[in-house]
Amino acid sequence: MLVLIINLQGYKAVILRPYISFLLKNKSLRYPAFKNYLIVRFCLIMSLHMQTTIISYMVYRLTKDELSLGMLGLWEVIPAIGFSFISGPFIDRREKRNMLLSCIIGYLFLSAFFVLLSTVWFQQKAGINGTVWLIYAGIFINGAIRAFLSPSNFALLGMIVPRKLYANATTWSSTAWQTGAVIGPLLGGAMIALTGFEIGLSSIFVLQLVALVSLLQIPAQEVINKAKEPIFKSLKEGIRFVFKTQAILAALSLDMFAVLFGGAVALLPVYADDILKVGEVGYGWLRAAPAIGAIICLFTLSFAPLKTNPGLKLLGSIAAFGVTTIIFGISTSFVLSFTMLLLGGLFDSISVVIRGTILQLYTPDEMRGRVASVNTMFISSSNELGALESGATAKWMGTVPAVIFGGVMTLLVVGVTYAKAPILKVLKLDPNETDKS
């Protein structure tokens, strides 16, 4: 009997050893608040990517105009940048969990609005032009909410895990984001094909409710910065901090211009319908491909984190992203196009982790909201500006030349950054070695 117990204990140890090793390498997952944070991030990002996928395809089906896809980006980026001027200082002086809660409630009302716009009854009453312009109005509100969501999310993450675990927590946060970004487009494309726009948009409401419930499981956090100073003075301090901290400025600038010119994803409805001719389900797979590549990369990074030469790896990953964009642009094969989008997402995720870790390590706690709002202006909004750039250049020079042009410009940006930002060659991501000068 004793021998049997010993053998069973040894067998259990063998089974549990990989799990224990996994937890030892990913200590951020020991914190219940962080695990609930990951659920919130996953559900929210999945719902928003579903929404973007469905709305983009619906607008293109209604208009058959590439520029209308660019207009979606324009109507989101205007409030995303505009409200970012006040969101950072505003969030720094308020409790972060409740700010994020308010954003999710706003998204719930917006989801219900989009469901109404997707109904045949409403489109017949309002007409095609009226429906499209109301969609643009909803996208405008979405951009305004996002201006507060991104800084709240960033600031909350920095408060629920210890500083020494920021790199690991950022990797898992990005993994949750990218997993949602994979499932969202796939589910969105499938819902369009199987149930139509109306039911697809209705399911988004349910996902956001799950995010709301999970967020309520996270305790309210201490408000560190309680100073009552003018909004614009506070924002000015945040911008000044970013511009004097070379590591942050270099990482943000590089990513901003790469995303700005590498916005091929905005034109995927055109590729799915008119170039590759793969329909709604194929469109969902194309939309999900970058995030699939990102998950592969991020899962690898959770076991083999980036420790050496992160700045050079940042430059190399964005250069590779530019190359995959060019190949995608000239491809007429679904398999090749899917592969290039997947690889592009893989390389882009490396830059996301490095940039996110730089922001967490180099930003003081009392300035997280302001720095995150500047990040929204630099990075988050560049996705929508990239969509506008892609839609406008596609209208001007054609879809394929526009994508190739974006990839070439991305490579040019990498070359200029390599020459002008020497700090990336000696960058450190060790919390004990960060140089904030």
C-alpha positions in Angstrom: 0.0 0.0 0.0 2.8 2.4 0.9 4.6 1.6 -2.4 1.4 2.3 -4.3 1.0 5.7 -2.5 4.6 6.6 -3.2 4.2 5.6 -6.9 1.0 7.7 -7.2 2.7 10.7 -5.6 5.5 10.4 -8.0 3.1 10.1 -10.9 1.2 13.2 -9.7 4.5 15.1 -9.5 5.4 14.2 -13.1 1.9 15.4 -14.2 2.1 18.6 -12.2 5.7 19.5 -13.0 5.0 21.3 -16.3 2.1 23.2 -14.7 4.4 24.2 -11.7 7.2 25.2 -14.1 4.6 27.3 -16.1 3.5 29.1 -13.0 7.1 29.8 -11.9 7.8 31.4 -15.2 4.5 33.3 -15.3 4.2 34.6 -11.7 1.8 37.4 -12.7 -0.9 34.7 -13.1 -0.9 34.1 -9.4 -2.7 37.3 -8.8 -6.6 36.9 -8.9 -7.1 40.6 -9.9 -4.8 40.1 -12.9 -6.6 36.9 -14.0 -9.9 38.8 -13.9 -8.2 41.6 -15.8 -7.2 39.2 -18.5 -10.9 38.0 -18.8 -12.0 41.6 -19.2 -9.4 42.3 -21.8 -10.1 39.2 -23.8 -13.9 39.6 -23.8 -13.8 43.3 -24.5 -11.3 43.0 -27.3 -13.0 40.0 -28.9 -16.3 41.9 -28.9 -14.8 45.1 -30.4 -13.0 43.1 -33.1 -16.2 41.3 -33.9 -17.9 44.7 -34.1 -15.2 46.2 -36.4 -15.3 43.1 -38.7 -19.1 43.2 -39.0 -19.4 47.0 -39.4 -16.7 47.2 -42.0 -18.2 44.5 -44.1 -21.7 45.9 -43.7 -20.5 49.4 -44.8 -18.7 48.0 -47.8 -21.7 45.9 -48.8 -23.9 49.0 -48.5 -21.5 51.4 -50.5 -19.1 49.2 -52.5 -16.6 52.1 -52.1 -13.0 51.7 -50.7 -13.1 55.3 -49.4 -16.0 54.4 -47.1 -13.7 52.0 -45.3 -11.2 54.8 -44.9 -13.9 57.1 -43.6 -14.6 54.6 -40.7 -11.0 55.2 -39.7 -11.4 59.0 -40.0 -14.5 59.2 -37.8 -12.9 57.1 -35.1 -9.5 58.8 -35.1 -10.9 62.4 -34.7 -12.4 61.8 -31.2 -9.7 59.3 -30.2 -7.0 62.0 -30.6 -9.2 64.9 -29.5 -10.4 63.4 -26.3 -6.9 62.0 -25.6 -5.8 65.5 -24.8 -7.9 65.5 -21.7 -8.3 61.7 -20.9 -4.9 61.2 -19.4 -4.9 63.9 -16.8 -8.5 63.1 -16.1 -7.8 59.4 -15.5 -4.7 60.1 -13.4 -6.8 61.8 -10.8 -9.5 59.1 -10.6 -10.0 55.5 -9.6 -8.9 53.3 -12.6 -11.3 50.4 -12.2 -14.4 52.6 -12.1 -13.1 54.5 -15.2 -12.8 51.2 -17.1 -16.3 50.3 -15.8 -17.8 53.5 -17.3 -16.1 52.7 -20.7 -17.7 49.2 -20.8 -21.1 50.6 -20.0 -20.7 53.1 -22.8 -19.8 50.3 -25.2 -23.0 48.4 -24.1 -25.2 51.3 -25.2 -23.2 51.7 -28.4 -23.6 48.0 -29.3 -27.4 48.3 -28.9 -27.3 51.3 -31.3 -25.4 49.3 -33.9 -27.9 46.4 -33.7 -30.7 48.9 -34.5 -28.7 50.2 -37.5 -28.2 46.7 -38.9 -31.9 45.9 -39.2 -33.6 45.9 -42.6 -36.5 47.9 -41.1 -34.2 50.8 -40.0 -32.2 50.8 -43.3 -35.4 51.1 -45.3 -36.6 54.0 -43.1 -33.3 55.9 -43.1 -32.0 54.9 -46.5 -28.5 53.8 -47.4 -26.8 57.2 -47.0 -28.6 57.9 -43.7 -27.6 54.5 -42.3 -24.0 54.9 -43.3 -23.8 58.4 -41.7 -25.3 57.1 -38.5 -22.7 54.3 -38.5 -20.1 57.0 -38.8 -21.7 58.7 -35.8 -21.5 55.5 -33.8 -17.9 55.0 -34.8 -17.2 58.6 -33.6 -18.7 57.7 -30.2 -16.6 54.5 -30.2 -13.4 56.6 -30.7 -14.4 58.9 -27.8 -14.8 56.0 -25.5 -11.6 54.4 -26.6 -9.7 57.7 -25.7 -10.6 56.9 -22.1 -10.5 53.1 -22.3 -6.8 52.7 -23.3 -5.3 54.9 -20.6 -7.6 53.4 -17.9 -6.6 49.9 -19.0 -2.9 50.7 -19.1 -3.0 52.4 -15.7 -5.0 49.6 -14.1 -2.5 46.9 -15.3 0.4 48.8 -13.7 -1.4 48.8 -10.3 -2.5 45.1 -9.9 0.9 43.4 -10.5 4.3 44.2 -9.0 6.8 46.2 -11.0 9.2 43.2 -11.4 6.4 41.3 -13.2 5.5 44.0 -15.7 7.3 42.2 -18.6 5.5 38.9 -18.0 2.2 40.7 -17.3 2.5 42.7 -20.5 3.1 39.5 -22.5 -0.1 37.9 -21.0 -2.1 41.1 -21.5 -1.0 41.1 -25.1 -1.9 37.4 -25.4 -5.4 38.0 -24.1 -5.7 41.0 -26.5 -4.5 39.0 -29.5 -6.6 35.9 -28.6 -9.7 38.1 -28.6 -8.4 39.6 -31.9 -8.3 36.2 -33.4 -11.6 34.8 -32.3 -13.5 38.1 -32.8 -13.0 38.4 -36.6 -13.5 34.7 -37.1 -16.7 34.7 -35.1 -17.7 37.9 -36.8 -17.2 36.5 -40.3 -19.0 33.3 -39.4 -21.9 35.2 -37.9 -22.3 37.3 -41.0 -22.4 34.2 -43.2 -24.7 32.1 -40.9 -27.0 34.7 -39.2 -26.5 38.0 -40.9 -25.5 41.4 -39.5 -28.2 41.8 -36.9 -27.7 38.7 -34.8 -23.9 39.0 -35.1 -24.0 42.5 -33.6 -26.4 41.3 -30.9 -23.9 38.7 -29.6 -21.4 41.5 -29.0 -23.6 42.9 -26.2 -23.4 39.5 -24.4 -19.6 39.5 -24.5 -19.4 43.0 -23.1 -21.7 42.0 -20.2 -19.2 39.2 -19.3 -16.4 41.8 -19.3 -18.5 44.0 -17.0 -19.1 41.2 -14.5 -15.4 40.2 -14.5 -14.3 43.8 -14.0 -16.5 44.0 -10.9 -14.4 41.2 -9.3 -11.3 43.5 -9.3 -11.0 45.7 -6.2 -11.0 49.4 -6.6 -7.4 50.8 -6.7 -5.8 53.7 -4.7 -5.8 57.1 -6.5 -2.1 58.0 -6.4 -2.2 61.4 -8.1 -4.7 63.6 -6.3 -3.3 67.0 -7.3 -5.8 69.5 -8.7 -3.9 71.2 -11.4 -5.3 72.5 -14.8 -5.9 69.7 -17.4 -3.7 71.2 -20.1 -0.8 71.9 -17.7 -1.0 68.2 -16.6 -1.2 67.0 -20.2 1.8 69.2 -21.1 3.8 67.5 -18.4 2.9 64.1 -19.8 3.9 65.1 -23.3 7.1 66.6 -22.1 7.9 63.4 -20.2 7.4 61.3 -23.3 9.6 63.6 -25.5 12.4 63.7 -23.0 12.4 59.9 -22.4 14.2 58.7 -25.5 13.3 55.0 -25.1 9.5 55.8 -25.0 9.7 58.4 -27.8 11.6 56.1 -30.1 9.3 53.1 -29.5 6.2 55.2 -30.0 7.4 57.0 -33.1 8.5 53.7 -34.8 5.3 51.9 -34.1 3.1 54.9 -35.0 4.6 55.3 -38.5 4.8 51.6 -39.2 1.1 51.1 -38.3 0.2 54.3 -40.2 1.7 53.0 -43.5 1.0 49.3 -42.9 -2.8 49.5 -42.7 -3.6 46.8 -45.2 -6.1 45.2 -42.9 -8.5 48.1 -43.6 -8.8 47.0 -47.2 -9.5 43.3 -46.4 -13.2 43.7 -47.5 -12.0 44.6 -50.9 -9.5 41.7 -51.0 -12.1 39.2 -49.8 -14.8 40.3 -52.2 -13.0 41.5 -55.3 -9.4 40.2 -55.4 -9.3 36.8 -53.6 -13.1 36.2 -53.9 -13.4 34.2 -50.7 -16.6 35.7 -49.3 -17.6 36.3 -45.6 -16.0 33.3 -44.0 -12.7 33.9 -46.0 -12.9 37.5 -44.9 -13.2 36.4 -41.3 -10.1 34.2 -41.6 -8.1 37.0 -43.3 -9.1 39.4 -40.6 -8.1 37.0 -37.9 -4.8 36.0 -39.5 -2.6 38.7 -37.9 -3.9 37.9 -34.4 -3.3 34.2 -35.0 0.4 35.0 -35.8 0.5 37.2 -32.7 -0.8 34.5 -30.4 1.9 32.0 -31.7 4.5 34.6 -31.0 3.2 35.7 -27.6 2.8 32.2 -26.4 6.4 31.6 -27.3 7.5 34.7 -25.5 5.7 33.6 -22.3 8.3 30.8 -22.1 11.3 32.6 -23.8 11.0 36.3 -23.0 12.9 39.0 -24.9 16.0 39.7 -22.8 18.8 40.6 -25.2 18.9 43.5 -27.7 15.2 44.4 -27.5 15.7 47.6 -29.5 17.3 45.8 -32.4 14.6 43.2 -32.3 12.0 46.0 -32.3 13.5 47.4 -35.5 13.9 44.0 -37.1 10.3 42.9 -36.4 8.8 46.0 -37.9 11.0 45.7 -41.0 9.8 42.1 -41.4 6.2 43.4 -41.0 6.8 45.8 -43.9 8.1 42.9 -46.1 5.0 40.8 -45.3 2.8 43.7 -46.2 4.4 44.1 -49.6 4.0 40.4 -50.4 0.4 40.4 -49.2 -0.3 43.4 -51.5 0.8 41.5 -54.7 -0.7 38.1 -53.7 -3.7 36.7 -55.5 -3.6 33.4 -53.6 -5.7 33.1 -50.4 -3.1 30.8 -48.8 -0.2 33.1 -49.5 -2.3 36.2 -48.4 -3.3 34.4 -45.2 0.3 33.4 -44.5 1.6 36.9 -45.0 -1.0 38.4 -42.7 -0.2 35.7 -40.1 3.5 36.5 -40.2 2.8 40.2 -40.2 0.9 39.7 -36.9 3.7 37.6 -35.5 6.3 40.3 -36.2 4.0 43.1 -35.0 3.4 41.3 -31.7 7.1 41.5 -30.9 7.0 45.2 -31.2 3.8 45.4 -29.1 5.4 43.5 -26.2 8.6 45.5 -26.3 6.7 48.8 -26.6 4.3 47.9 -23.8 7.2 46.8 -21.5 9.0 50.1 -22.2 6.0 52.1 -21.3 5.4 50.2 -18.0 9.0 50.3 -16.9 9.8 53.9 -17.8 6.6 55.5 -16.7 6.1 56.7 -13.0 2.9 55.5 -11.4 1.5 59.1 -11.0 1.8 59.7 -14.8 0.5 56.5 -16.2 -2.8 58.0 -17.4 -1.1 60.9 -19.2 1.6 58.8 -20.8 -1.1 56.2 -21.9 -3.1 59.1 -23.5 -0.1 60.1 -25.4 0.3 56.5 -26.4 -3.3 56.6 -27.7 -2.4 59.6 -29.9 0.7 57.9 -31.2 -0.3 54.3 -31.6 -4.0 53.5 -31.2 -5.1 56.4 -33.4 -2.5 55.5 -36.0 -4.5 52.3 -36.8 -7.5 54.5 -37.8 -5.2 57.0 -39.6 -3.7 54.0 -41.4 -7.2 52.9 -42.4 -7.8 56.4 -43.8 -4.5 56.4 -45.6 -5.1 53.0 -47.1 -8.7 53.9 -48.2 -7.6 57.2 -49.7 -4.5 55.8 -51.5 -6.6 52.8 -52.7 -9.1 55.2 -54.2 -6.3 57.3 -55.8 -3.8 54.6 -57.0 -5.7 51.3 -56.7 -5.9 48.8 -53.9 -2.8 46.7 -54.7 -0.4 49.7 -55.3 -1.7 51.3 -52.1 -0.8 48.2 -50.0 2.7 47.9 -51.6 3.3 51.6 -51.0 2.5 51.2 -47.3 4.9 48.3 -47.0 7.7 50.3 -48.7 7.1 53.3 -46.4 7.3 51.0 -43.4 10.7 49.8 -44.4 11.8 53.5 -44.9 10.6 54.4 -41.4 12.7 51.6 -39.9 15.8 52.8 -41.7 15.3 56.4 -40.5 14.6 55.3 -36.9 17.7 53.1 -36.9 19.8 56.1 -37.9 18.1 58.7 -35.7 17.4 56.7 -32.4 20.7 55.2 -31.2 19.1 54.4 -27.8 17.4 51.4 -29.4 20.8 49.8 -29.9 21.5 49.7 -26.1 17.9 49.4 -24.8 17.4 47.4 -21.6 14.1 45.8 -20.4 15.4 44.8 -16.9 13.5 46.7 -14.2 16.8 47.1 -12.3 18.7 48.5 -15.2 16.3 50.9 -16.9 17.7 54.3 -17.7 15.1 57.0 -17.5 17.4 59.7 -18.7 
